[in-house]
Amino acid sequence: MTPISATNPNTQSRWNRFLSLAKNYAKIIDSRESTYRLALDLSAFDIPVLAAAAFRNFWNFMEAFWEAGIGTVMIFLAPRITSFIGKLAGKSILSKEEQKDAVNYLRFQMSELTNETQLEKGLRRILEEEPSDQRRISELYKNMENKEKQAEYHSLQADEITDFCKRCKLSEAQRDKIYRLKKAVILGESLIEGGVWGSFGLSLRFFRKYILQKGRFTGTMGYLSDSDSSKIGEGGELNWFQKIGGVSSILLSPVLNTIFLNKTKDKNKVQNNRFLSLIDSQLDMTHGVYPKLGLLFTYTSVPKWLGVFITTQGWYERVERIFKFFTILPSWWLGHRITNGILAKNADKYLANKYKVKEGILVSEECIRPKDIVTKDFWENLKYLCPEPARIHQVLNRVDKDSKDMDEKTKEQFHKEAEDLHTKTLYKGFALHSLLVWCAIMLVNWTTKLRVKSALGE
């Protein structure tokens, strides 16, 4: 039988358009750490949590939907909140002439604000990296249908950043202003985002009681009656400890970030302390408005999960939340490397062998194990076994570099195959990551059921 696509050009054309769209979206997702983390959050938390809750009961699914909804909205709002706080704080920190560039001043990294020499290096880095980043995003949108506005926006941003760098005058006083601006933005966003996530435990109890009108943990409602639920202590109102703990969680993020910012201000202490060095490198933003993983952790995970642990209805829900936390935490940090990273590593070896080039095209070059180096360090070996997948601009830069001496036909084939493999490993990795997290959450839910049944003597 002849395939439909071979006899129907329209079907083949639609399929090709779909593949092209999927490839372009893969580039957009992978273009920045922020968009990559957004996709990870959706695929490795929201989707599997919703899917697992669907196997329990309607009420637990609605709670999971509430949780996923808040997370998705806050991720989309985060850059806008940062920009708003930056402009607001700039009115009291920057001069009138400088206030229009408040968001551009946020593009400096904290490590570049230690002295004037580093500040000048930071300005050169911004001029070199940021406009090209915006133009790359613009080009990605140009290749997609009905994305002219997004393409134009990023193109204008590139011109604006270039103009800012040419106008920017640096001095010791300016360095102090930028530091105070960034610190104000981090603490201001801690208050807003940390407040939202710190209040999640209380808001979930409110949602459960007043929206769903349930007075107990919804996770066990598919197999446990209300009378049996009260026997094992699942119900009850918020006690004073939970109320105080829930409110304290709202303020945890700004308190935590204030302490960390004060501790990392002395760079001599930072250099001699591995923990402070890690905090110092992560307590910052990329592209001015996107929090790094460490800052995202203090904004969201710490206040959210502490608030949730304190405000749960009984130990069955609390222990389940603890299990899920220790499932999701390593998934957030290492999960994409175990899935996307290993898939990209295998595809990278294939590409390198086929086109006779060095490895490190689809994974970060620093994650390629040197042939003459043997190490017993666990974290070093983990980096090589589960590498960080390369971002699309790293892939394209390596392809351009490695294909200089190739003929046009081979160069075009190399470029196309690298992009295709990047797309496949990205989507396959997200799907596998989501499946693994779903299986882990299903196991945790099943463990809760066993514990409850055991408590009832069944």
WOKA-V512120 format. One record per pair of residues at least 6 apart in sequence whose C-alpha atoms are under 8 Angstrom apart, sorted by the first residue. I is the first residue (numbers start at 1). J is the second residue. Records with the same first field share a line. If there is no record, write none. Layout:
# WOKA-V512120
I: J, J
This chain:
# WOKA-V512120
4: 11
5: 11, 12
6: 12
21: 144
22: 423
23: 419, 420, 423
24: 140, 141, 143, 144
26: 423, 426, 427
27: 140, 392, 423
28: 35, 137, 140, 141
29: 35, 36, 39
30: 36, 391, 392
31: 137, 391, 392, 393
32: 391
34: 290, 291
38: 75
40: 332, 336, 430
41: 332
42: 72
43: 430, 431, 433, 434
44: 331, 332, 430, 433, 434, 437
45: 328, 434, 437
46: 64, 68
47: 434
48: 434, 435, 437, 438, 441
49: 64, 438, 441
50: 61, 64, 65, 68
51: 438
52: 438, 441, 442
53: 60, 61, 64, 219
54: 60, 61
56: 219, 220, 222
57: 218, 219, 221, 222
59: 212, 218
60: 218, 219
63: 204, 207, 208
67: 204
74: 193
78: 193, 289, 290
79: 289, 290
81: 189
82: 185, 189, 289
83: 103, 289
85: 185, 188, 189
86: 102, 103, 106, 181, 182, 184, 185
87: 99, 100, 102, 103
89: 181, 184, 185
90: 99, 102, 181
91: 99
93: 177, 180, 181
94: 102, 177
101: 164
103: 288, 289
104: 161, 164, 288
105: 178, 288
106: 178, 181, 182, 287, 288, 289
107: 126, 285, 286, 287, 288, 289
108: 119, 122, 123, 126, 178, 288
109: 122, 284, 285, 286
110: 179, 182, 284
111: 118, 280, 281
112: 118, 119, 121, 122
113: 119, 175, 176, 178, 179
114: 267
115: 172, 175
116: 170, 171, 172, 175
119: 170, 175
120: 170
123: 165
126: 165
127: 161, 162, 165
130: 158, 161, 287
131: 157, 158, 159, 161, 162
132: 158
133: 158
134: 154, 155, 157, 158
135: 154, 155, 158
137: 151, 154
138: 150, 151, 152, 153, 154, 155
139: 151
140: 151
141: 147, 148, 150, 151
142: 148, 151
183: 261
186: 257, 284
187: 254, 257, 258
188: 254
189: 299
190: 253, 254, 257, 298, 299
191: 250, 251, 253, 254
193: 299, 300
194: 250, 251, 252, 253, 254, 298, 299, 300, 303, 304
195: 249, 250, 251, 253, 303
196: 250
197: 250, 299, 300, 301, 303, 304
198: 246, 247, 248, 249, 250, 251, 252, 253, 300, 303, 304, 305, 306, 307
199: 246, 247, 249, 250, 304, 307
200: 304, 307, 308
201: 246, 304, 305, 307, 308, 309, 310, 311, 312
202: 246, 307, 308, 311
205: 311, 312
208: 214, 215
209: 215
215: 235, 236, 237
216: 229, 234, 235, 236, 313
217: 234, 235, 312, 313, 314, 317
219: 317, 445
220: 448, 449
223: 449
228: 456
229: 235
232: 452, 455, 456
233: 314
234: 313, 314, 315, 316, 317
235: 313, 314
236: 313
238: 311
242: 310, 311
243: 311
245: 307, 310, 311
246: 307, 308, 310, 311
249: 303, 304, 306, 307
250: 303, 307
252: 303
253: 298, 299, 302, 303
256: 298
257: 298
260: 279
261: 280, 283
263: 276
264: 270, 276, 277, 279, 280
269: 276
270: 276, 277, 280
271: 277
279: 294
282: 292, 293, 294, 295
283: 291, 292, 294, 295
284: 291, 292, 295
285: 291, 292, 295
286: 292
305: 325
308: 318, 321
309: 318, 321, 322
310: 318
312: 318
316: 448, 451, 452
320: 444, 445, 448
323: 444
324: 441, 444
327: 437, 440, 441
328: 437
331: 437
335: 433
336: 429, 430, 433
337: 386, 387, 388, 389
338: 386, 387
339: 429, 430, 432, 433
340: 389, 425, 426, 428, 429, 430
341: 363, 386, 387, 388, 389, 429
342: 385, 386, 387
343: 425, 429
344: 362, 363, 389, 421, 422, 425
345: 362, 363, 387, 389
347: 362, 421, 425
348: 359, 360, 361, 362, 363
349: 359
351: 357, 359, 418
352: 358, 359, 361
355: 414
357: 402
359: 365, 368
360: 366, 367, 368
361: 390, 394, 395, 398, 399
362: 389, 390, 391, 394, 395, 418, 422
363: 387, 388, 389, 390
364: 387, 388, 389, 390, 394
367: 383, 384, 387, 388
368: 384, 387
369: 384
375: 381
392: 422
395: 418, 419
396: 415
399: 414, 415, 418
400: 415
403: 411, 414
404: 411
